[in-house]
């Protein structure tokens, strides 16, 4: 199983960060996906990656160790799951986002490999945490 993890401290209380993360449509769009559709517990995303388009159907799952978690139900991966945790930090909140994935070689072939997927996923997670950081700094005066 391959893994990509991003960790950052955000200058906002955990409750504010979690509230922003729960704006699921906007949070998923912040990753830079070309398409995002949220329907209850199901999220469909699509992204152009070079000559390939990656389409995934994700399902929100309850994980006691995560503030937000989802797993692929349909897509290019043999397995894929992402979890976000928000914990209190002396400077606000620490956000940790981790995606674990196993490639379905029959589908991927020579077009994409784990290095490209890791680079792309790191870029997506960074964009989401950037969005959280920007959004929480705008809402800071509301508490």
C-alpha positions as CSV (number, residue, x, y, z in Angstrom):
1,X,0.0,0.0,0.0
2,X,1.3,3.4,-1.0
3,X,0.8,6.4,1.3
4,X,0.9,10.2,1.1
5,X,0.7,12.3,4.3
6,X,0.5,16.0,4.8
7,X,0.6,17.8,8.1
8,X,0.3,21.5,8.9
9,X,-0.5,23.7,11.8
10,X,-3.4,26.2,11.2
11,X,-3.9,29.3,13.4
12,X,-7.5,28.5,14.3
13,X,-9.2,26.4,16.9
14,X,-10.1,22.8,16.0
15,X,-13.9,23.5,16.0
16,X,-13.4,26.2,13.3
17,X,-11.2,23.9,11.2
18,X,-13.7,21.0,11.4
19,X,-16.6,23.3,10.5
20,X,-14.7,24.4,7.3
21,X,-13.8,20.8,6.5
22,X,-17.5,19.8,6.8
23,X,-18.3,22.1,3.9
24,X,-17.6,19.0,1.9
25,X,-18.5,20.3,-1.6
26,X,-16.2,23.3,-1.2
27,X,-13.5,21.3,0.6
28,X,-13.3,18.7,-2.1
29,X,-13.4,21.4,-4.9
30,X,-10.4,23.0,-3.1
31,X,-8.3,20.1,-4.1
32,X,-8.4,21.2,-7.7
33,X,-10.5,18.3,-9.0
34,X,-12.0,19.1,-12.4
35,X,-15.4,17.8,-11.3
36,X,-17.0,17.3,-7.9
37,X,-20.5,16.0,-7.1
38,X,-21.6,15.5,-3.5
39,X,-24.8,13.5,-2.9
40,X,-25.2,12.7,0.8
41,X,-22.5,10.2,1.7
42,X,-21.3,9.7,-1.9
43,X,-18.8,12.0,-3.6
44,X,-17.9,11.7,-7.2
45,X,-14.7,13.3,-8.5
46,X,-12.9,13.5,-11.8
47,X,-9.5,14.9,-12.6
48,X,-7.4,15.1,-15.8
49,X,-3.9,13.8,-15.3
50,X,-2.0,14.1,-18.5
51,X,-3.6,11.9,-21.1
52,X,-5.8,10.1,-18.6
53,X,-9.0,11.1,-16.8
54,X,-9.3,9.7,-13.3
55,X,-12.9,9.3,-12.1
56,X,-13.6,8.1,-8.6
57,X,-16.7,7.3,-6.6
58,X,-16.0,7.9,-2.9
59,X,-18.1,7.1,0.2
60,X,-17.8,8.8,3.5
61,X,-17.0,6.3,6.2
62,X,-17.1,6.6,10.0
63,X,-13.6,6.2,11.5
64,X,-13.2,6.9,15.2
65,X,-9.6,8.1,14.6
66,X,-10.6,10.7,11.9
67,X,-12.6,13.8,11.7
68,X,-13.4,13.1,8.0
69,X,-12.7,9.9,6.1
70,X,-13.7,8.4,2.8
71,X,-12.9,5.3,0.7
72,X,-13.1,4.6,-3.0
73,X,-16.0,2.5,-4.0
74,X,-15.4,2.7,-7.8
75,X,-12.4,3.9,-9.7
76,X,-8.8,3.1,-10.8
77,X,-7.5,1.9,-7.5
78,X,-7.5,-1.5,-6.1
79,X,-8.0,0.3,-2.7
80,X,-7.9,3.9,-1.7
81,X,-8.8,5.7,1.5
82,X,-8.2,9.1,2.9
83,X,-8.5,10.4,6.5
84,X,-8.2,13.9,7.9
85,X,-7.6,14.5,11.6
86,X,-7.7,17.8,13.5
87,X,-6.1,18.1,16.9
88,X,-5.5,20.9,19.3
89,X,-2.0,22.5,19.0
90,X,-0.5,25.4,21.1
91,X,-0.6,27.4,17.9
92,X,-4.2,26.5,16.9
93,X,-4.8,23.1,15.2
94,X,-2.7,20.5,13.6
95,X,-4.3,19.0,10.5
96,X,-3.0,15.7,9.2
97,X,-4.3,14.3,5.9
98,X,-3.3,10.8,4.8
99,X,-4.2,8.9,1.6
100,X,-3.4,5.2,1.3
101,X,-3.8,3.5,-2.0
102,X,-3.0,0.4,-3.9
103,X,-3.0,0.6,-7.7
104,X,-5.0,-1.7,-9.9
105,X,-2.2,-2.5,-12.4
106,X,-4.7,-4.0,-14.9
107,X,-6.4,-0.6,-15.1
108,X,-3.4,1.7,-14.7
109,X,-0.9,0.0,-16.9
110,X,2.0,2.1,-18.1
111,X,0.1,5.4,-18.1
112,X,0.3,6.2,-14.4
113,X,2.5,4.9,-11.7
114,X,2.6,5.4,-7.9
115,X,5.1,8.2,-8.1
116,X,2.8,10.3,-10.3
117,X,-0.2,9.4,-8.1
118,X,1.7,10.4,-5.0
119,X,2.8,13.7,-6.5
120,X,-0.7,14.5,-7.7
121,X,-2.3,13.5,-4.3
122,X,0.2,15.6,-2.4
123,X,-0.7,18.6,-4.6
124,X,-4.5,18.0,-3.9
125,X,-4.0,17.6,-0.1
126,X,-1.9,20.8,0.0
127,X,-4.6,22.7,-1.9
128,X,-7.2,21.5,0.5
129,X,-5.2,22.5,3.6
130,X,-4.4,25.8,2.0
131,X,-8.2,26.4,1.6
132,X,-8.8,25.4,5.2
133,X,-6.1,27.8,6.3
134,X,-7.4,30.7,4.2
135,X,-11.1,30.0,5.2
136,X,-10.4,29.8,8.9
137,X,-8.4,33.0,8.9
138,X,-11.4,34.8,7.4
139,X,-13.7,33.3,10.0
140,X,-11.4,33.9,12.9
141,X,-13.3,37.0,14.2
142,X,-16.6,35.1,14.2
143,X,-16.0,33.1,17.4
